[in-house]
Amino acid sequence: MSKYFKRREFLIVSPTATTSPNFPLKGIAGATGRLDVIARAILVAKTLKTNAYIIVKALLLGPPKPPLLLEVHIPQVNRVYDNEVEVISDIRKAMMGERVNGFYIERISFKHVLSELVDVNKNVYYLHEKGDSFKTIRPSATIAFILGSHVDIPAVYERIIDQYGIKRVSLGNVSYLTSQCIIIVNWLLDVFSKPLFHRIIDV
Ligand SMILES: C[S@@+](CC[C@H](N)C(=O)[O-])C[C@H]1O[C@@H](n2cnc3c(N)ncnc32)[C@H](O)[C@@H]1O
């Protein structure tokens, strides 16, 4: 395994996702303030064929009691999901205080989440359509990316990201879904951890 990008964190910021487990498992998208976007991100992360240690974090900022951090350590999740409803069901259990392998819930502020991200990871980037080319990312063993949910990260939080000096990087002009970004970034990190390809692929 390459010495680069062995640990990959994705922090999704959702300004609307519910911070209560009191929702039905039918009509999820509307009832949960788009928690389905977070569930889909976890679902795709679980299907990735990589040896890297992947963590998906989601900062939930919707009612009734924000902020709430959901942290999912993908290699610790020992069940196979068939669909996002099964993932949402596990998120709900974790929110209710039940033990779910790989799922952790914490009440923590946005600044605190960012401080931890910057402390733990050698390089942290904000995925933004108007950022610098993705090929400007620096190789390191640990890396983290911050990204929006069904909507972009609100300006008030972007300003805090900027205060931490976190650079914006782009995947191009196309606006991708959050889950698609995770797939693309993982693929790019796999490619970029091979020095030869690093030189010939233009992203
Ligand atoms: C579904 S998008 C958010 C809404 C989208 N910008 C729109 O206008 O419909 C989710 C997040 O993925 C990331 N993203 C999507 N496309 C991207 C791109 N081309 N380059 C970098 N990040 C991207 C951004 O962090 C964005 O906030």
The ligand as an SDF file (V2000), in Angstrom:
LIG
                    3D

 27 29  0  0  0  0  0  0  0  0999 V2000
  -24.7420   18.8840   -4.4780 C   0  0  0  0  0  0  0  0  0  0  0  0
  -23.3920   19.9670   -4.2270 S   0  0  0  0  0  0  0  0  0  0  0  0
  -24.1640   21.3650   -3.4930 C   0  0  0  0  0  0  0  0  0  0  0  0
  -25.1110   22.1290   -4.3840 C   0  0  0  0  0  0  0  0  0  0  0  0
  -24.5740   22.4800   -5.7420 C   0  0  0  0  0  0  0  0  0  0  0  0
  -23.4060   23.3560   -5.6660 N   0  0  0  0  0  0  0  0  0  0  0  0
  -25.6450   23.1260   -6.6100 C   0  0  0  0  0  0  0  0  0  0  0  0
  -25.4770   24.2760   -7.0080 O   0  0  0  0  0  0  0  0  0  0  0  0
  -26.6380   22.4770   -6.8710 O   0  0  0  0  0  0  0  0  0  0  0  0
  -22.5990   19.2540   -2.8330 C   0  0  0  0  0  0  0  0  0  0  0  0
  -21.1930   19.6690   -2.5330 C   0  0  0  0  0  0  0  0  0  0  0  0
  -20.2770   18.8880   -3.2970 O   0  0  0  0  0  0  0  0  0  0  0  0
  -19.1120   19.6260   -3.5560 C   0  0  0  0  0  0  0  0  0  0  0  0
  -18.9690   19.7310   -5.0060 N   0  0  0  0  0  0  0  0  0  0  0  0
  -19.8970   19.4580   -5.9500 C   0  0  0  0  0  0  0  0  0  0  0  0
  -19.3770   19.6350   -7.1770 N   0  0  0  0  0  0  0  0  0  0  0  0
  -18.0770   20.0130   -7.0100 C   0  0  0  0  0  0  0  0  0  0  0  0
  -17.0160   20.3340   -7.8930 C   0  0  0  0  0  0  0  0  0  0  0  0
  -17.1570   20.3440   -9.2070 N   0  0  0  0  0  0  0  0  0  0  0  0
  -15.8010   20.6580   -7.3590 N   0  0  0  0  0  0  0  0  0  0  0  0
  -15.6280   20.6710   -6.0130 C   0  0  0  0  0  0  0  0  0  0  0  0
  -16.6030   20.3730   -5.1280 N   0  0  0  0  0  0  0  0  0  0  0  0
  -17.8090   20.0500   -5.6230 C   0  0  0  0  0  0  0  0  0  0  0  0
  -19.2750   20.9860   -2.8950 C   0  0  0  0  0  0  0  0  0  0  0  0
  -18.6680   20.9600   -1.6140 O   0  0  0  0  0  0  0  0  0  0  0  0
  -20.7890   21.0980   -2.7910 C   0  0  0  0  0  0  0  0  0  0  0  0
  -21.1880   21.9660   -1.7670 O   0  0  0  0  0  0  0  0  0  0  0  0
  1  2  1  0
  2  3  1  0
  2 10  1  0
  3  4  1  0
  4  5  1  0
  5  6  1  0
  5  7  1  0
  7  8  2  0
  7  9  1  0
 10 11  1  0
 11 12  1  0
 11 26  1  0
 12 13  1  0
 13 14  1  0
 13 24  1  0
 14 15  1  0
 14 23  1  0
 15 16  2  0
 16 17  1  0
 17 18  1  0
 17 23  2  0
 18 19  1  0
 18 20  2  0
 20 21  1  0
 21 22  2  0
 22 23  1  0
 24 25  1  0
 24 26  1  0
 26 27  1  0
M  CHG  2   2   1   9  -1
M  END
$$$$
